[in-house]
Amino acid sequence: MVKQSIFGRIAQLAKANINSMLDQAEDPQKMLDQMVRDYTNNIAEAESAIAQTIGNLRMLEEDHAEDVKAAQDWGNKALAASRKADEFRAGGNASDAEKFDNLAKVAIQRQMSSENEAKVAEPTIATQSDVVDRLKTGLDQMKGKLNELTSKRNELVARAKTAAAQTQVNDALKSIDIMDPTSEVSRFEEKVRREEAKVRGQQELAASSLDSQFNQLEDLGEQTEVEARLAALKQGSSPAALSSGAAGAASAGAAVDEADFDKL
């Protein structure tokens, strides 16, 4: 029963469609690893069983060869005894002739027995030889499947590693995608732009303040000149000396009502 079970598994595994099995697997790599282990174990069991079957066949063949040889030997002995009996009978020795004829008969009987044993064993030997041939073929197919499984497993592992590496690269590229508004680079770029805008604002503010200060200086200079000329008038200086600054004085007194001058 054990041998029959092993032989049945040989036939089943040798016919297995690996691609179909992989399509139905949730994790092909794990399934392949398990299948490689199962095939390896089954091949080892099959080799042991086949070796035993071959050993039994060789024993049958040896017994058959011995029966064939024994039949030939007993045939030769029967022939020798018969000839000896004929010699004694020709010499007038009927007693010895009868004795050797009886020996010839015994030899013939044993010859027939050996021939029968050899003949009975021949169908069994033929059947066992056919079984051994089929088992050897099945074992070779199993080894071929094992090689196919191993290649598939190695290919799948290599493809899985390649896919994992590509995924890592893609993830890395996504993390530095400057077009992605959620990426660190985009946020940093936005921060830099805000800082640059702030600097430009400060520069414009500083420039506006400087212009205002220069305007104040010009106003202060004009007022100073007016005060100086007024002081000169009070000290009795000639109006001609003020002609060069008439425009400035007119500007300084622009706010005075012209009617005030009419009163002078």
PALO-946597 format. One record per residue (C-alpha): residue number from 1; x, y, z. Coordinates in steps of 0.001 Angstrom, whole numbers, always signed. Layout:
<lummis>
+-----+---------+---------+---------+
: pos :      c1 :      c2 :      c3 :
+-----+---------+---------+---------+
: NUM :       X :       Y :       Z :
...
+-----+---------+---------+---------+
</lummis>
This chain:
<lummis>
+-----+---------+---------+---------+
: pos :      c1 :      c2 :      c3 :
+-----+---------+---------+---------+
:   1 :      +0 :      +0 :      +0 :
:   2 :   +2844 :   +2386 :    +812 :
:   3 :   +4460 :   +1765 :   -2555 :
:   4 :   +1160 :   +2213 :   -4346 :
:   5 :    +651 :   +5535 :   -2562 :
:   6 :   +4105 :   +6746 :   -3578 :
:   7 :   +3620 :   +5588 :   -7165 :
:   8 :    +266 :   +7366 :   -7291 :
:   9 :   +1870 :  +10594 :   -6119 :
:  10 :   +4577 :  +10233 :   -8762 :
:  11 :   +1934 :  +10091 :  -11494 :
:  12 :     -54 :  +12974 :   -9962 :
:  13 :   +2897 :  +15296 :   -9422 :
:  14 :   +4404 :  +14523 :  -12808 :
:  15 :   +1175 :  +15736 :  -14455 :
:  16 :    +823 :  +18849 :  -12288 :
:  17 :    +317 :  +22149 :  -14091 :
:  18 :   +2592 :  +24515 :  -12217 :
:  19 :   +1355 :  +27698 :  -13914 :
:  20 :   -2267 :  +26878 :  -13089 :
:  21 :   -1370 :  +26207 :   -9465 :
:  22 :    +515 :  +29500 :   -9223 :
:  23 :   -2455 :  +31425 :  -10653 :
:  24 :   -4620 :  +30124 :   -7796 :
:  25 :   -2047 :  +30828 :   -5079 :
:  26 :   -2350 :  +33841 :   -2772 :
:  27 :   +1418 :  +33941 :   -2242 :
:  28 :   +3134 :  +32227 :   -5219 :
:  29 :   +6609 :  +32470 :   -3695 :
:  30 :   +5609 :  +30704 :    -480 :
:  31 :   +3673 :  +28109 :   -2457 :
:  32 :   +6677 :  +27474 :   -4697 :
:  33 :   +8941 :  +27068 :   -1678 :
:  34 :   +6522 :  +24537 :    -209 :
:  35 :   +6155 :  +22743 :   -3537 :
:  36 :   +9925 :  +22502 :   -3909 :
:  37 :  +10145 :  +20939 :    -449 :
:  38 :   +7271 :  +18538 :   -1198 :
:  39 :   +8705 :  +17535 :   -4556 :
:  40 :  +12133 :  +16987 :   -3048 :
:  41 :  +10694 :  +14775 :    -303 :
:  42 :   +8471 :  +12867 :   -2735 :
:  43 :  +11362 :  +12299 :   -5108 :
:  44 :  +13444 :  +10904 :   -2265 :
:  45 :  +10600 :   +8552 :   -1255 :
:  46 :  +10001 :   +7567 :   -4872 :
:  47 :  +13661 :   +6814 :   -5458 :
:  48 :  +13718 :   +4571 :   -2390 :
:  49 :  +10555 :   +2721 :   -3472 :
:  50 :  +11721 :   +2367 :   -7058 :
:  51 :  +15080 :   +1086 :   -5898 :
:  52 :  +13283 :   -1578 :   -3854 :
:  53 :  +11093 :   -2491 :   -6840 :
:  54 :  +14119 :   -2759 :   -9090 :
:  55 :  +15834 :   -4920 :   -6459 :
:  56 :  +12829 :   -7266 :   -6368 :
:  57 :  +12830 :   -7437 :  -10165 :
:  58 :  +16503 :   -8305 :  -10241 :
:  59 :  +15893 :  -11079 :   -7725 :
:  60 :  +13134 :  -12495 :   -9925 :
:  61 :  +15432 :  -12297 :  -12930 :
:  62 :  +18196 :  -14039 :  -11033 :
:  63 :  +15798 :  -16807 :   -9896 :
:  64 :  +14540 :  -17164 :  -13458 :
:  65 :  +18077 :  -17417 :  -14767 :
:  66 :  +18850 :  -20064 :  -12159 :
:  67 :  +15741 :  -22036 :  -13140 :
:  68 :  +16683 :  -21840 :  -16812 :
:  69 :  +20224 :  -22944 :  -16033 :
:  70 :  +18953 :  -25718 :  -13755 :
:  71 :  +16623 :  -26954 :  -16503 :
:  72 :  +19561 :  -27045 :  -18911 :
:  73 :  +21737 :  -28870 :  -16375 :
:  74 :  +19052 :  -31444 :  -15598 :
:  75 :  +18489 :  -31919 :  -19302 :
:  76 :  +22176 :  -32601 :  -19791 :
:  77 :  +22172 :  -35021 :  -16871 :
:  78 :  +19110 :  -36809 :  -18244 :
:  79 :  +20848 :  -37146 :  -21611 :
:  80 :  +24039 :  -38452 :  -19999 :
:  81 :  +22118 :  -40994 :  -17881 :
:  82 :  +20121 :  -42159 :  -20900 :
:  83 :  +23284 :  -42700 :  -22935 :
:  84 :  +24873 :  -44557 :  -20047 :
:  85 :  +21824 :  -46792 :  -19806 :
:  86 :  +22057 :  -47491 :  -23537 :
:  87 :  +25722 :  -48473 :  -23147 :
:  88 :  +24929 :  -50909 :  -20308 :
:  89 :  +22022 :  -52319 :  -22264 :
:  90 :  +24212 :  -52805 :  -25326 :
:  91 :  +26713 :  -54617 :  -23095 :
:  92 :  +24035 :  -56950 :  -21812 :
:  93 :  +23894 :  -55333 :  -18376 :
:  94 :  +20153 :  -54823 :  -18063 :
:  95 :  +20231 :  -54051 :  -14335 :
:  96 :  +22580 :  -51056 :  -14664 :
:  97 :  +20798 :  -49995 :  -17811 :
:  98 :  +17530 :  -49866 :  -15885 :
:  99 :  +19208 :  -47957 :  -13069 :
: 100 :  +20524 :  -45206 :  -15359 :
: 101 :  +17218 :  -45037 :  -17196 :
: 102 :  +15578 :  -44302 :  -13841 :
: 103 :  +18200 :  -41611 :  -13153 :
: 104 :  +17441 :  -40105 :  -16551 :
: 105 :  +13749 :  -40009 :  -15680 :
: 106 :  +14486 :  -38237 :  -12366 :
: 107 :  +16653 :  -35699 :  -14188 :
: 108 :  +13915 :  -35122 :  -16744 :
: 109 :  +11386 :  -34566 :  -13973 :
: 110 :  +13633 :  -31972 :  -12320 :
: 111 :  +14281 :  -30402 :  -15699 :
: 112 :  +10544 :  -30058 :  -16236 :
: 113 :  +10103 :  -28595 :  -12739 :
: 114 :  +12776 :  -25954 :  -13362 :
: 115 :  +11299 :  -25144 :  -16738 :
: 116 :   +7856 :  -24691 :  -15172 :
: 117 :   +9232 :  -22401 :  -12464 :
: 118 :  +11020 :  -20335 :  -15092 :
: 119 :   +7885 :  -20162 :  -17232 :
: 120 :   +5710 :  -19092 :  -14274 :
: 121 :   +8149 :  -16315 :  -13374 :
: 122 :   +8333 :  -14861 :  -16891 :
: 123 :   +4973 :  -12967 :  -16846 :
: 124 :   +5781 :  -11519 :  -13417 :
: 125 :   +9189 :  -10424 :  -14638 :
: 126 :   +7646 :   -8821 :  -17728 :
: 127 :   +5058 :   -6981 :  -15625 :
: 128 :   +7637 :   -5806 :  -13089 :
: 129 :   +9950 :   -4663 :  -15870 :
: 130 :   +7134 :   -2573 :  -17358 :
: 131 :   +6343 :   -1110 :  -13915 :
: 132 :   +9981 :    -223 :  -13318 :
: 133 :  +10221 :   +1460 :  -16731 :
: 134 :   +7125 :   +3539 :  -16051 :
: 135 :   +8334 :   +4461 :  -12580 :
: 136 :  +11696 :   +5556 :  -13953 :
: 137 :   +9914 :   +7704 :  -16529 :
: 138 :   +7684 :   +9212 :  -13840 :
: 139 :  +10701 :   +9880 :  -11636 :
: 140 :  +12484 :  +11630 :  -14502 :
: 141 :   +9365 :  +13752 :  -15072 :
: 142 :   +9251 :  +14631 :  -11378 :
: 143 :  +12873 :  +15719 :  -11481 :
: 144 :  +12055 :  +17818 :  -14528 :
: 145 :   +9157 :  +19400 :  -12638 :
: 146 :  +11440 :  +20065 :   -9701 :
: 147 :  +13881 :  +21868 :  -11975 :
: 148 :  +10973 :  +23850 :  -13434 :
: 149 :   +9747 :  +24716 :   -9946 :
: 150 :  +13204 :  +25818 :   -8865 :
: 151 :  +13555 :  +28024 :  -11947 :
: 152 :  +10104 :  +29514 :  -11388 :
: 153 :  +10898 :  +30150 :   -7747 :
: 154 :  +14203 :  +31857 :   -8548 :
: 155 :  +12575 :  +33921 :  -11306 :
: 156 :   +9752 :  +34971 :   -8996 :
: 157 :  +12127 :  +35949 :   -6197 :
: 158 :  +14237 :  +38005 :   -8618 :
: 159 :  +11129 :  +39743 :   -9994 :
: 160 :   +9853 :  +40438 :   -6481 :
: 161 :  +13188 :  +42014 :   -5501 :
: 162 :  +13205 :  +44114 :   -8667 :
: 163 :   +9648 :  +45304 :   -8020 :
: 164 :  +10523 :  +46178 :   -4423 :
: 165 :  +13563 :  +48159 :   -5571 :
: 166 :  +11474 :  +50030 :   -8150 :
: 167 :   +8875 :  +50821 :   -5499 :
: 168 :  +11559 :  +52268 :   -3239 :
: 169 :  +12894 :  +54398 :   -6087 :
: 170 :   +9402 :  +55643 :   -6946 :
: 171 :   +8707 :  +56478 :   -3311 :
: 172 :  +11988 :  +58365 :   -3107 :
: 173 :  +11168 :  +60313 :   -6258 :
: 174 :   +7735 :  +61207 :   -4934 :
: 175 :   +9248 :  +62524 :   -1714 :
: 176 :  +11379 :  +65053 :   -3644 :
: 177 :   +8878 :  +65976 :   -6337 :
: 178 :   +9107 :  +69780 :   -6518 :
: 179 :   +5768 :  +69932 :   -8311 :
: 180 :   +4040 :  +68292 :   -5385 :
: 181 :   +2608 :  +71044 :   -3136 :
: 182 :   +2761 :  +68713 :    -163 :
: 183 :   +6429 :  +67864 :    -600 :
: 184 :   +9124 :  +69211 :   +1709 :
: 185 :  +10904 :  +70940 :   -1182 :
: 186 :   +7791 :  +72857 :   -2188 :
: 187 :   +7169 :  +73987 :   +1363 :
: 188 :  +10770 :  +75093 :   +1718 :
: 189 :  +10587 :  +76938 :   -1608 :
: 190 :   +7441 :  +78751 :    -460 :
: 191 :   +9156 :  +79770 :   +2762 :
: 192 :  +12140 :  +81145 :    +823 :
: 193 :   +9809 :  +83128 :   -1444 :
: 194 :   +8083 :  +84658 :   +1567 :
: 195 :  +11465 :  +85658 :   +3025 :
: 196 :  +12512 :  +87190 :    -301 :
: 197 :   +9250 :  +89132 :    -492 :
: 198 :   +9787 :  +90382 :   +3037 :
: 199 :  +13278 :  +91614 :   +2138 :
: 200 :  +11931 :  +93444 :    -916 :
: 201 :   +9290 :  +95095 :   +1261 :
: 202 :  +11909 :  +96182 :   +3749 :
: 203 :  +14032 :  +97582 :    +941 :
: 204 :  +11092 :  +99586 :    -448 :
: 205 :  +10241 : +100819 :   +3017 :
: 206 :  +13825 : +101875 :   +3650 :
: 207 :  +13983 : +103711 :    +305 :
: 208 :  +10743 : +105599 :   +1059 :
: 209 :  +12024 : +106665 :   +4463 :
: 210 :  +15290 : +107951 :   +2965 :
: 211 :  +13434 : +110097 :    +414 :
: 212 :  +11335 : +111562 :   +3199 :
: 213 :  +14441 : +112442 :   +5173 :
: 214 :  +15997 : +114218 :   +2192 :
: 215 :  +12804 : +116230 :   +1666 :
: 216 :  +12860 : +117265 :   +5298 :
: 217 :  +16461 : +118393 :   +4919 :
: 218 :  +15561 : +120518 :   +1889 :
: 219 :  +12670 : +122146 :   +3777 :
: 220 :  +14916 : +122794 :   +6735 :
: 221 :  +17571 : +124416 :   +4501 :
: 222 :  +15059 : +126753 :   +2898 :
: 223 :  +13654 : +127823 :   +6285 :
: 224 :  +17150 : +128443 :   +7547 :
: 225 :  +17895 : +130732 :   +4614 :
: 226 :  +14678 : +132707 :   +5213 :
: 227 :  +15555 : +133210 :   +8854 :
: 228 :  +19073 : +134303 :   +7892 :
: 229 :  +17821 : +136939 :   +5419 :
: 230 :  +15286 : +138250 :   +7896 :
: 231 :  +18049 : +138736 :  +10391 :
: 232 :  +20105 : +140569 :   +7755 :
: 233 :  +17207 : +142945 :   +7043 :
: 234 :  +16879 : +143727 :  +10699 :
: 235 :  +20568 : +144578 :  +10755 :
: 236 :  +20058 : +147139 :   +7944 :
: 237 :  +21392 : +145268 :   +4954 :
: 238 :  +20442 : +146508 :   +1492 :
: 239 :  +17430 : +144904 :    -219 :
: 240 :  +19690 : +144399 :   -3272 :
: 241 :  +21636 : +141859 :   -1234 :
: 242 :  +18476 : +139882 :    -937 :
: 243 :  +17716 : +139864 :   -4678 :
: 244 :  +19454 : +136572 :   -5198 :
: 245 :  +17151 : +135006 :   -2634 :
: 246 :  +13969 : +136738 :   -3726 :
: 247 :  +12518 : +133614 :   -5116 :
: 248 :  +13240 : +131826 :   -1859 :
: 249 :  +11671 : +134606 :    +168 :
: 250 :   +8616 : +134623 :   -2026 :
: 251 :   +8333 : +130935 :   -1511 :
: 252 :   +8748 : +131277 :   +2225 :
: 253 :   +6101 : +133979 :   +2417 :
: 254 :   +3670 : +132405 :     +97 :
: 255 :   +1441 : +131669 :   +2989 :
: 256 :   +1206 : +135410 :   +3953 :
: 257 :   -1860 : +137250 :   +2850 :
: 258 :   -1156 : +139798 :     +96 :
: 259 :   -3416 : +142320 :   +1883 :
: 260 :    -877 : +142484 :   +4685 :
: 261 :   +1601 : +143912 :   +2201 :
: 262 :    -875 : +146582 :   +1081 :
: 263 :    -977 : +147859 :   +4625 :
: 264 :   +2746 : +148650 :   +4539 :
+-----+---------+---------+---------+
</lummis>
